[in-house]
Amino acid sequence: MVIDFSRLNSAPPLPGSTRSNANQEAGSATQAAPAAKTAENTGTEAASGESVHLSPQAQQLQKVSDSLRDQPVVNKERVAALKQAIAEGSYTVDSNKVAGKLLNIEAER
């Protein structure tokens, strides 16, 4: 059974979801809220009698995932500044810095 933890609220399932029609017809929107509470409380039973137990590592991963979701994917100001510098021809590459970072990456392997 596949559970889409990103869709525990009352949002409709994604196309191609693995949820069965029986769950959807039985009011999956009303059952989703208790499931979300179950995941948060780690150990209480949902309305269907099933329970979910998240390990401390899974709880920490969820918190990190939530905090990363709030972060911008791209630093738009930095990208704009770099584009402007490239367009003006004032962008320079520090080859020693690039080489040093490449060596660090290889050393970590």
N, C-alpha and C positions, 0 to 999 in steps of 0.2 A: 504494500500500500504506500503510495507516494503522497506526502502532505506538503502543500505549498504554504510554508510559514509566512510568506510575504502577503498572503491573501486571507488571513484569518479574520479580517473584518467582514462587513456585509457586502463587500464589493463582489460583482459577478465573477465567476471563474474565467480564466483565460481560455481562448479557443484552443482545443487540443488538450485540455486539462484531463487528468486521469480520474477525476471525480465521476462517480456513477450517476446516472439519471435518478436513481432511487434517492440518493442523498440530496440532490437538487430539488426533487419534488417534495421531499419530506421537510423542506424548509431549512436548507443549509445555511441561510442567512441568520436564522434564529439559533442554530446550533454553533455558528462560528464564534459568536460572542462568548459563550461558556468555554469554548476551546481556547480562545485567547487568554481568558482568565486562568485556565488550567496551565497554560505555558508559563504565565507570569508567576503563578503560585507554586509551581513545580511540585505536584504531588496530589492535588485535589482532583476529584473525579468530575468529568464532564457530564452533561445531561444524558449522554448515551451510555454511561457506565464505564467508559474507557478512561484511562488516566495517562498523563504524560509526565515523565520525570526527566528533567534536564540536568545534566551534570554541571558542576560549577564551571568547567571549561566551556561548555555550551552556552551557559548564561553570560560568561565574560565575552565570548565571541559575539553573542547577540548585542551586547552593549557596545562593543567596538564597531560592529557593523552599523548600528544605529547612529553612532557619532560620525562615522565616515560618510554616511548618507547625507549628513547635513553640510559637509565640506564641499566647496566648489571643486568641480572636476578639473577645471582649467583656470589658471590665474590670468584673467583677461587683461589686467593692467600690464603684466609682464610681457604677455604676447604682443600687445599693442606697441609697447616700447621697443621690443626686439624687431618687429616688423618695420617700425619707423627707422631704427638704426640701420637695418639692412638696406632699406630704400634709399637712405641718405648716403650709404657707403661708409658709415662711421663704425660699423660693427666689426670688431676684431676678435679673432680666436686666439686664446692663449694655448699654444700647442703643448707647452710643458704641463699645464694643468690637465688638458685632455689626456695626454699620455700617462700622467700619474694616476688618474682615475681609472683608465683602462687597465693599468698594471694592478691596481687595487682589486678590481673586479676579478681578474685572472688569479690573483693570489688567494682570493676567498674560495675558489673552486677546489 
